[in-house]
């Protein structure tokens, strides 16, 4: 009694061991876009479980089928956690997983054009290797596919979310307490802009890419067949 709605929801989620918290968007947001209101914003800083923000107007539509799950992936432990959660959800619901790796443009260029070309090729090769490993870590049942897209992470992920995704899954920020949501600059903007629900997964120690991830029921290893 006497606590804020965000504090009360946080306490209930922690006491009940909630699998996830789901909140709606602010009425001030554009229809079809997520916009975290005051309660959601407070919960998104320290939630003890994954937290989803649904776009405004979603409740007035037919019950959405969650079949296409996007995972924002950059090879970090946080993105592996997000990938595994997306794969587990897809596996449970008979969906697919799209792994999205954003290749940001260079902000500082080497002196010579030849050196710039070499740096760009190496960055692309690292991205391809990371996404290949991510695809190989998932079960064939979720029909994993990977896309490497260029541009600013927020705009690139927003565009991918508009391209047929039913849910975009992202990892929490790479520092902060384990098993707590802590928004970074990209996720904090996407919960205001995304055209589909966004799920933010807390930091975890449960990821293991070498073991094939949570959805590797058919024992697909990191090297494939």
C-alpha positions in Angstrom: 0.0 0.0 0.0 1.1 3.5 -0.7 3.8 2.5 -3.3 3.8 3.6 -6.9 2.3 1.3 -9.6 5.8 0.5 -11.0 7.1 -0.3 -7.5 4.1 -2.5 -6.8 4.4 -4.4 -10.1 8.1 -4.9 -9.5 7.5 -6.3 -6.0 4.8 -8.7 -7.3 7.0 -9.9 -10.2 9.8 -10.6 -7.8 7.7 -12.3 -5.2 5.9 -14.5 -7.7 8.9 -15.3 -9.8 7.1 -13.9 -12.9 8.3 -15.2 -16.2 7.7 -11.8 -17.8 6.0 -8.4 -17.3 3.9 -7.0 -20.2 2.9 -3.4 -20.3 1.0 -1.3 -22.8 2.3 1.9 -24.5 1.5 5.4 -23.4 -1.7 6.9 -25.0 0.5 9.7 -26.2 2.3 7.5 -28.7 1.4 7.0 -32.3 -0.9 4.2 -33.1 1.0 1.0 -34.0 4.1 2.2 -32.2 5.5 1.4 -28.8 6.0 4.3 -26.4 6.9 3.4 -22.9 4.9 5.5 -20.4 6.0 6.4 -16.9 5.2 3.1 -15.3 7.0 1.1 -18.1 10.0 3.4 -18.0 10.4 2.9 -14.3 10.0 -0.8 -14.6 12.5 -1.0 -17.5 15.2 0.1 -15.2 15.6 -2.8 -12.8 12.8 -5.3 -13.7 13.6 -8.7 -12.2 12.3 -10.5 -15.3 12.0 -10.0 -19.0 9.7 -7.1 -19.9 7.6 -6.5 -23.0 6.2 -3.2 -24.2 3.2 -3.6 -26.7 2.5 -0.9 -29.3 -0.5 1.4 -28.9 -3.6 0.0 -30.5 -2.6 -3.6 -30.3 -5.4 -4.4 -27.8 -8.0 -3.3 -30.4 -6.8 -5.7 -33.0 -7.4 -9.4 -33.3 -5.2 -11.5 -31.0 -1.8 -11.4 -32.7 -0.1 -14.6 -33.7 3.5 -14.5 -32.6 5.3 -16.4 -35.3 8.2 -14.2 -36.4 10.7 -13.5 -33.7 13.6 -11.0 -34.2 16.7 -11.1 -32.1 19.0 -8.1 -32.0 22.4 -9.7 -32.1 26.0 -8.4 -31.9 27.9 -11.3 -30.5 27.9 -10.0 -26.9 26.7 -12.2 -24.0 23.6 -10.1 -23.7 22.7 -10.6 -27.3 23.2 -14.4 -26.9 20.8 -14.3 -24.0 18.3 -12.4 -26.2 18.8 -14.9 -29.1 18.2 -17.9 -26.9 15.0 -16.4 -25.5 13.7 -15.6 -29.0 14.5 -19.2 -30.0 12.8 -20.7 -27.0 9.7 -18.6 -27.7 9.7 -19.5 -31.4 10.2 -23.2 -30.6 7.2 -23.1 -28.1 4.9 -21.4 -30.6 6.0 -23.0 -33.9 7.6 -19.7 -35.1 10.8 -18.7 -36.8 13.8 -16.6 -35.7 15.4 -13.8 -37.6 18.8 -12.9 -36.3 19.5 -9.2 -36.9 23.1 -8.0 -36.8 23.6 -4.2 -37.4 26.8 -3.2 -39.0 27.3 0.4 -38.0 29.2 2.8 -40.3 32.7 3.7 -39.5 33.0 6.9 -37.5 36.8 7.3 -37.9 38.4 6.4 -41.2 42.0 5.2 -41.6 44.4 7.5 -43.5 44.5 5.6 -46.8 41.5 4.3 -48.9 43.2 0.9 -49.1 43.4 0.7 -45.3 39.7 1.8 -45.0 38.8 -1.0 -47.5 40.7 -3.5 -45.4 39.0 -2.4 -42.2 35.5 -2.6 -43.8 36.2 -6.1 -45.1 37.4 -7.4 -41.7 34.4 -5.9 -40.0 32.1 -7.6 -42.5 33.9 -10.9 -42.1 33.6 -10.8 -38.3 29.9 -10.0 -38.6 29.3 -12.9 -41.0 31.2 -15.3 -38.7 29.2 -14.1 -35.6 25.8 -14.6 -37.4 26.8 -17.9 -38.9 27.7 -19.1 -35.4 24.3 -17.8 -34.1 22.4 -19.5 -36.8 24.2 -22.8 -36.3 23.5 -22.6 -32.5 19.7 -22.9 -33.1 17.4 -25.7 -33.8 16.3 -26.3 -37.4 12.8 -26.3 -36.0 12.9 -22.5 -35.7 14.1 -22.0 -39.3 16.8 -19.5 -38.3 17.8 -16.9 -40.7 20.3 -14.1 -40.4 20.4 -10.6 -41.8 23.4 -8.2 -41.6 22.1 -4.7 -42.1 24.0 -1.4 -42.2 23.2 1.8 -40.6 22.4 3.3 -37.2 21.2 0.5 -34.8 17.9 2.1 -33.8 16.8 2.9 -37.4 18.1 -0.4 -38.7 16.2 -2.4 -36.0 13.1 -0.3 -36.4 13.1 -1.0 -40.1 13.6 -4.8 -39.5 10.7 -4.7 -37.0 8.5 -3.2 -39.7 9.4 -6.0 -42.0 7.1 -8.7 -40.7 8.3 -9.2 -37.1 5.8 -10.1 -34.4 8.2 -9.6 -31.6 11.7 -8.0 -31.3 13.9 -9.4 -28.5 16.8 -7.5 -27.2 19.3 -8.0 -24.4 19.7 -5.7 -21.4 22.7 -3.4 -21.2 26.1 -5.0 -20.8 26.7 -3.7 -17.3 24.5 -3.5 -14.2 23.2 -6.2 -11.9 22.7 -9.7 -13.2 19.1 -10.8 -13.9 17.9 -7.2 -14.0 16.8 -5.1 -16.9 18.9 -2.1 -17.6 18.2 -0.2 -20.8 20.9 1.0 -23.1 20.6 3.9 -25.5 19.4 1.6 -28.4 16.8 -0.3 -26.4 15.5 2.8 -24.7 14.8 4.4 -28.1 13.3 1.2 -29.6 10.6 0.9 -26.8 9.4 4.2 -28.1 9.6 3.7 -31.8 9.1 0.0 -32.6 6.1 -1.0 -34.7 5.9 -4.4 -33.0 6.1 -5.5 -29.3 9.6 -5.3 -27.9 10.9 -7.7 -25.2 13.9 -6.7 -23.1 15.7 -9.6 -21.5 17.7 -9.1 -18.3 21.4 -9.9 -18.1 22.1 -13.5 -17.4 24.8 -16.0 -17.0 22.8 -18.8 -18.6 24.0 -18.4 -22.2 26.4 -20.9 -23.8 26.8 -20.5 -27.6 29.2 -23.5 -27.7 26.4 -25.8 -26.4 24.0 -24.8 -29.1 21.7 -22.5 -27.1 18.3 -23.1 -25.5 16.6 -24.3 -28.7 19.1 -26.8 -29.9 16.9 -29.8 -29.5 18.2 -31.4 -32.7 21.8 -31.0 -31.5 22.9 -28.6 -34.2 26.4 -27.5 -33.1 28.2 -24.3 -33.8 29.8 -25.8 -36.9 26.6 -27.1 -38.4 26.5 -30.5 -40.1 
